[in-house]
Amino acid sequence: MKKDVDYYDRLPWKVEIEPERQEDGTIIYIASHPEFEGVLGSGATPEEALADLHAARRAMIEALLAEGYPVPEPTMMAAV
């Protein structure tokens, strides 16, 4: 099986979304994959943060593959 961006995109990535209060008092949301350090998404809503995380993950995977670096995979399979 070819491990391309679409392969990694279909893996069951764990997602954590946390609210974060900004200096001006507004709340934004930060989304991350615990097993994929450095890949974050943010947004005014959890849904926006998740969409931004998805785009950031794809961009990081594309960059790692282009440079020949290993791409981490989820450490635990999601329950079906």
C-alpha positions as CSV (number, residue, x, y, z in Angstrom):
1,M,0.0,0.0,0.0
2,K,1.3,3.4,-1.0
3,K,1.6,5.7,2.0
4,D,0.6,9.0,0.5
5,V,-1.2,12.0,2.0
6,D,-4.6,10.4,1.5
7,Y,-3.4,7.3,3.3
8,Y,-2.4,9.3,6.3
9,D,-5.5,11.5,6.1
10,R,-7.7,8.4,6.6
11,L,-6.0,7.3,9.7
12,P,-8.0,7.6,13.0
13,W,-6.2,10.6,14.5
14,K,-7.0,11.4,18.1
15,V,-8.2,15.0,18.4
16,E,-8.1,17.3,21.4
17,I,-9.9,20.7,21.3
18,E,-9.4,23.1,24.2
19,P,-10.7,26.6,24.7
20,E,-8.2,29.4,25.2
21,R,-8.8,32.8,26.5
22,Q,-7.0,35.6,24.6
23,E,-5.6,38.8,26.2
24,D,-8.7,40.7,25.0
25,G,-11.0,38.2,26.8
26,T,-12.2,36.4,23.7
27,I,-12.2,32.7,23.6
28,I,-10.7,30.8,20.7
29,Y,-10.3,27.0,20.3
30,I,-7.1,25.1,19.8
31,A,-7.2,21.7,18.1
32,S,-4.3,19.2,18.2
33,H,-3.3,15.6,17.6
34,P,-1.4,14.4,20.6
35,E,0.6,11.9,18.5
36,F,1.6,14.5,15.9
37,E,3.6,17.1,17.8
38,G,3.6,20.6,16.3
39,V,0.4,20.3,14.3
40,L,-2.2,22.7,15.6
41,G,-5.4,24.3,14.3
42,S,-7.3,27.3,15.8
43,G,-10.6,29.0,15.3
44,A,-13.4,30.9,16.8
45,T,-15.4,27.7,17.1
46,P,-14.4,24.1,17.7
47,E,-15.5,23.3,14.1
48,E,-13.2,26.0,12.7
49,A,-10.3,24.8,14.8
50,L,-10.9,21.2,13.6
51,A,-11.0,22.3,9.9
52,D,-7.8,24.3,10.5
53,L,-6.2,21.3,12.1
54,H,-7.1,19.1,9.2
55,A,-5.5,21.6,6.8
56,A,-2.3,21.9,8.9
57,R,-2.0,18.1,9.2
58,R,-2.2,17.6,5.4
59,A,0.3,20.4,4.8
60,M,2.7,18.9,7.4
61,I,2.3,15.4,5.9
62,E,2.9,16.7,2.4
63,A,6.1,18.5,3.6
64,L,7.4,15.4,5.5
65,L,6.8,13.1,2.5
66,A,8.4,15.6,0.1
67,E,11.6,15.7,2.2
68,G,11.6,12.0,2.8
69,Y,11.0,12.2,6.5
70,P,8.9,9.7,8.4
71,V,5.3,10.6,9.1
72,P,4.0,9.6,12.6
73,E,0.9,7.5,12.7
74,P,-1.7,7.3,15.4
75,T,-0.5,5.1,18.3
76,M,-3.9,3.7,19.1
77,M,-6.6,2.6,16.7
78,A,-10.0,4.3,17.2
79,A,-12.8,2.1,18.4
80,V,-15.3,1.1,15.7
